[in-house]
Amino acid sequence: MTVNLFQMKKILGCIIAVLFLVSCSDTPVHKPKKLIKENVMVDILYDMALLQAMKSYNPNMLDVMNINSTNYIYKKYNIDSLQFAQNNEYYASRIEDYQKIYEKVDERLQKTIKASKPKVLPELKKDVVKKAIDSTKKATDSIKLKSNDSLRKISIKKGALKKVK
């Protein structure tokens, strides 16, 4: 029993198509039991962006002030890591909503830059806020890329279904 090259390619193509379709299941992310409202999620992500920018600008700053940024966020908003992770996953699965959330965070960061008046260390504040803005722009860009990938997967799925039939 010999299998020629054409038959092997056909079999391999079918196996790849089936694996692709099975691996790309469209199981929706269910709404968490303890849903964080969108406006609160904006606040959380804004604070996280500022703390991350502070940490990247001066890594010892938060240590000197004895602040663990993750625990600070959880205590401030009375949430835990699981609740945040579930809500973040839920909003991330709703790409348009997640993009709006990050756009609101970006707007707030822009307002913070404009509102910051020269004080003791004005360049420090501006750099921290600019780094926070950069991180939110990267997140927004990755959301856009993810939505484009999702659309590309859908078109590939449709094409793969037609080829398999």
ABEGO torsion letter per residue (X at the ends): XBBBAAAAAAAAAAAAAAAAAAAABBBBBBBBABBBBAAAAAAAAAAAAAAAAAAAABAAAAAAAGBBAAAAAAAAAGBBAAAAAAAAAAAAABAAAAAAAAAAAAAAAAAAAAABBBBABAAAAAAAAAAAAAAAAAAAAAAAAAAAAAAAAAAAAAAAAAAAX
